[in-house]
Amino acid sequence: MSNDSQLVPEFQPIAGNSIYSDPVLLSENSMTRLYRVSRDGKYFIIKTSKDNTGRLNALVRREYEISIGLDCPYVVNVFTYEQDTVVGPGIIMEYVDGRTLSEFLKENPPIQQRRRVFSQLLEAVAYLHRKSIIHNDLKPENILITHSDNTVKLVDFGLSDDDAHYLSKTPGCTPEYASPELLAHSAPLDARSDIYSLGLLMRDIFGGKYRYISGKALRKDAAKRYTNVEQMQKAFKRTHSIPLVAAAVLLFLATLTPYFFIPQQPDNRADELKELSEDMDDALKAATDRFLNKMDEIRFWEFACIEANSLWQEHWSIRDATLLKTDDIEIQAALGSIYTTLSSKYTEQFKSKLETIPKLSESRLSYEELTFYYGLMRDQKPYRPYEK
């Protein structure tokens, strides 16, 4: 799903009434095949059984029934199951323009990107577990990272369990990333089996960092691991937090003249804090300025509020990106406090701007104009001027 240069044109498509065309075989294993297909100028994936037999078709159908109800930004979207596609019966799902976790790590991404990816992976698995689904095959090949913004997309639920399908499970896994109980075909499996796999993936992503967290996840005795992914998430987040007293002290030190500090100390945290806080301030100001300039083109308050919400999310992303530029948890805590102050300043700016923009609900427009603008909001589309 990630490298078009390796795509191989498929043999003659199966005749039928499919609305999907131009099938290209992306990959196959002992049970399934993945095809990239086109529809209305967009790519989709069709997952089919390898030999179109009743048994393998049933497994593909089972995977569809497990994954169709999932709605998480870090889990691949599944749309429908169709009997008559251009390549036979199969699951229609989102096409992810990305690369596998292994390929992503070969790019030697910075530590902040690694943390972001692992955080998203934890959220994806935690979401599955809240849905009573154990993935059972967490491995780099089933974790895609998008090219556009390095977002995680967890794929392949062919070996997953949920409450409705446990008894019909066909045992199978990738041994390198499987828990001891999964390899032993022990039953029943629970969240701790996936947590073991997450521990292995954590070592792949961070190497020797976070040894305590990965070590606890990798204990052979499942009872001694984290009970659920939320516990693992909290432990991961705690590595970037610090008591407020220490943060306040660092903030105070940052205001002092550099001559106060011992000259021979090479690691001057006050200088690092000052530099990072200035970078964050510059990024927040640039984002706010772009918003204020855009407001001159937006006619109604309702649409401006939608843009303001996007700005708020961008501000939060800038905060996260700045925190991930340092491994010093005291500096991270101090930056969090600085962000609160800066964010309040820029929030007042765009609130003042919003107050100058008239509301659509109070404007005297024709029925056709109102229908047009409310239609844009209903379809979650950005503002554009009305045209007859």
KELUMPA-765213 format. One record per residue (C-alpha): x, y, z. Coordinates in steps of 0.001 Angstrom, whole numbers, padded with zeros to 6 digits, always signed. Example, Ala and Ser with C-alpha at 12.3 -4.5 7.8 and 13.67 -1.06 7.14 Angstrom:
<recs>
+012300-004500+007800;+013670-001060+007140;
</recs>
This chain:
<recs>
+000000+000000+000000;+002987+002298+000249;+005327+002063-002728;+003900+002509-006215;+007267+001702-007730;+006792-001889-006646;+003261-002266-007976;+002678-005083-010427;-000238-004904-012905;-002778-007592-012144;-003932-010235-014559;-007313-010023-016302;-009971-008663-013938;-013063-010645-013080;-016038-009612-015142;-018894-007967-013267;-020696-004735-012534;-018062-003291-010200;-017724+000484-010012;-014033+000018-009192;-011492-000278-012011;-007785-000542-012867;-006898-003181-010241;-003227-003392-009258;-001966-006186-007014;-000068-004649-004094;+000666-007687-001939;-000448-011178-001072;+000099-013767+001621;-001074-017320+002202;-004678-016214+002759;-005383-012810+001184;-004556-010376-001586;-004582-006589-001555;-005493-004636-004677;-005389-000941-005316;-008350+000134-007440;-009741+003414-008802;-013150+004972-008417;-014108+008507-009439;-010474+009565-009550;-009654+008231-006065;-007781+005150-004915;-009256+002445-002682;-008072-000924-001438;-009929-004187-002018;-008902-007080+000215;-009876-010504-001141;-009143-014099-000274;-006220-015552-002175;-008007-018479-003808;-011671-017386-003586;-012627-020519-001650;-015470-020656+000842;-013200-020989+003883;-010904-018076+003043;-013816-015936+001868;-015412-016528+005274;-012246-015297+007004;-012203-012128+004920;-015893-011601+005656;-015159-012114+009371;-012427-009459+009246;-014921-007077+007665;-017488-007700+010410;-014857-006959+013069;-013532-003781+011484;-016607-002161+009935;-017687-000513+013182;-014313+001092+013915;-013970+004870+013857;-010528+006039+014950;-008173+008424+013100;-005288+005977+013616;-007109+002888+012310;-007676+002281+008600;-011220+003049+007424;-013322+000121+006185;-016284+001065+004005;-018165-002013+002815;-018005-005654+001745;-018973-006361-001860;-019563-009678-003578;-019109-008469-007150;-015961-006346-007431;-013499-006276-010297;-011345-008797-008368;-014073-010836-006706;-015663-010690-003230;-013771-008444-000854;-013515-005626+001667;-013488-002056+000356;-011239+000104+002503;-009231+003303+002619;-006075+003567+000495;-003201+004776+002664;-000449+006658+000852;+002336+005793+003256;+005080+003405+004273;+005433+000741+006929;+006813+001491+010373;+010065-000257+009421;+010463+001963+006353;+009661+005033+008445;+012361+004137+010997;+014936+003659+008221;+014491+007389+007524;+015977+008037+010997;+013147+010352+012106;+013786+012717+015045;+012752+011690+018536;+009678+013953+018524;+008279+012193+015459;+008949+008811+017014;+007104+009827+020166;+004166+011136+018162;+003934+007925+016141;+004112+005733+019235;+001495+007849+021019;-000863+007404+018069;-000186+003671+017991;-001034+003426+021696;-004257+005335+021091;-005204+003047+018192;-004687-000120+020230;-006427+001360+023281;-009397+002168+021039;-009539-001412+019754;-009454-002778+023280;-012296-000487+024325;-014225-002146+021484;-013304-005580+022931;-011002-006322+019976;-007515-007825+020395;-005437-007225+017270;-003150-010289+017689;-000763-009273+014904;+000837-005965+015876;+004016-005717+013804;+005769-003054+011698;+004162-004290+008450;+000686-003668+009887;+001506-000128+011016;+001468+002360+008150;+002777+005924+008469;+001310+008414+005987;+003660+010356+003732;+001702+013598+004105;+001849+014112+007888;+003364+010963+009452;+000067+009801+010920;-000352+006194+012052;-002841+003929+010291;-003193+000504+011901;-004258-002166+009400;-005037-005886+009025;-007564-007386+011428;-007414-010826+009875;-006213-012409+013124;-008204-010237+015503;-010587-011472+018168;-013704-009829+019441;-016478-011092+021670;-018596-012272+018750;-015878-014113+016862;-013585-015693+019429;-014794-019258+018936;-014348-019066+015160;-010764-017787+015358;-008132-019344+013167;-004882-019304+015182;-002028-017445+013564;+000423-014633+014191;+003852-013269+013342;+006176-015033+015827;+008724-012192+016112;+006110-009860+017618;+003792-012352+019333;+003280-012739+023061;+004245-016039+024752;+000595-016896+025339;-000287-016229+021698;+002529-018509+020516;+001312-021173+022930;-002263-020774+021599;-003400-020120+025153;-006987-019031+025625;-008541-016700+026335;-006256-013900+025163;-006698-010391+026504;-005243-006881+026136;-001950-007944+027711;-001107-009995+024620;-001147-006860+022461;+000730-004974+025204;+003600-007471+024856;+003755-006685+021124;+003698-002961+021920;+006730-003470+024149;+008651-004988+021236;+007553-002182+018924;+008604+000364+021538;+012131-001070+021463;+012133-000871+017658;+011094+002775+017746;+013181+004088+020662;+016028+001615+021096;+017274+001838+024690;+014958+004657+025755;+011988+003979+028031;+013467+000679+029204;+011255+000581+032283;+008055+000868+030224;+009053-001604+027521;+010473-003971+030133;+007220-004101+032053;+005260-004653+028828;+007577-007536+027900;+007327-009593+031062;+006683-013229+030220;+004100-013504+032969;+001109-011602+031597;-000094-010856+035142;+003018-008705+035693;+002527-006545+032587;+000402-003437+032295;-003228-004449+032715;-004396-002203+029875;-002991+000193+027287;-004219+003234+029233;-001723+002377+031995;+001047+002194+029410;-000060+005555+027965;+000084+007181+031400;+003565+005798+032039;+004724+007109+028641;+003267+010565+029307;+004767+010724+032790;+008230+010715+031261;+007430+014212+029924;+005949+015698+033107;+007333+017257+036285;+005931+018780+039501;+004806+022406+039105;+007241+023618+041761;+010227+022566+039667;+008659+024173+036596;+008174+027444+038477;+011809+027421+039608;+012972+026909+036028;+010762+029746+034831;+012316+031993+037453;+015838+031004+036474;+015056+031692+032837;+014404+035350+033643;+017834+035832+035233;+020850+037223+033406;+023096+034596+031805;+025987+035901+033940;+024341+034352+036976;+025087+030848+035776;+028379+029031+036160;+030352+029677+032929;+031864+026208+032681;+028468+024458+032764;+028007+023315+029139;+024365+022313+029492;+022665+025653+030208;+019017+024753+030518;+017920+028367+030899;+019350+029160+027456;+017649+026109+025968;+014357+027097+027592;+014684+030658+026317;+015419+029490+022767;+012548+026991+022695;+010071+029446+024189;+011030+032035+021558;+010569+029428+018813;+007130+028582+020199;+006172+032248+020434;+007243+032846+016812;+005253+029820+015589;+002132+030806+017546;+002351+034373+016244;+002763+033202+012642;-000246+030885+012927;-002358+033648+014491;-001318+036168+011833;-002335+033728+009080;-005718+033361+010779;-006229+037132+011109;-005359+037664+007435;-007755+034902+006408;-010563+036528+008397;-010529+039449+005951;-011799+037019+003296;-014522+035370+005425;-017843+037149+005510;-019681+035424+008353;-018976+034703+012010;-020054+031058+011823;-017393+030216+009246;-014798+032248+011143;-015486+030154+014254;-014718+027007+012275;-011387+028525+011242;-010747+029630+014832;-011184+026064+016004;-008604+024948+013432;-006253+027653+014703;-006686+026435+018261;-005757+022917+017161;-002710+024313+015323;-001670+026147+018494;-001862+022888+020427;+000184+021102+017761;+002841+023830+017995;+002960+023288+021760;+003404+019524+021334;+006064+019963+018652;+008021+022354+020878;+007866+020019+023874;+009245+017195+021773;+012339+019209+020836;+013891+018494+024224;+014375+015395+026349;+014614+017441+029558;+011351+016916+031406;+011858+020042+033549;+012184+022204+030451;+009112+020513+028977;+007080+021373+032073;+008285+024984+031991;+007388+025238+028299;+003896+023999+029109;+003437+026908+031520;+004853+029383+028989;+002459+028062+026357;-000510+028803+028631;+000551+032449+028884;+001292+032850+025172;-001872+031079+024112;-003994+033417+026243;-002384+036429+024547;-003058+035172+021028;-006521+033875+021910;-007526+037428+022841;-006378+038613+019418;-008539+036237+017412;-011491+036652+019791;-011359+040403+019158;-011306+039758+015421;-014323+037416+015637;-016355+040126+017345;-016055+042318+014226;-017544+039723+011843;-021362+039652+011344;-023326+036481+011991;-024923+034590+009134;-027951+033898+011325;-028546+037645+011674;-027857+038618+008057;-030593+039586+005631;-029896+037296+002717;-032018+035721+000047;-033320+032208+000536;-030882+030975-002108;-027885+032551-000369;-028872+031178+003034;-029379+027715+001546;-025942+027921-000062;-024096+028966+003096;-025892+026585+005429;-025201+023825+002906;-021481+024577+003151;-021612+024278+006936;-023672+021105+006798;-021117+019495+004480;-018248+020861+006633;-016800+022827+003740;-014881+026101+004146;-016397+029490+003335;-016582+030640-000246;-018640+033509-001748;-022124+032760-003044;-022401+032457-006814;-025631+032114-008770;
</recs>
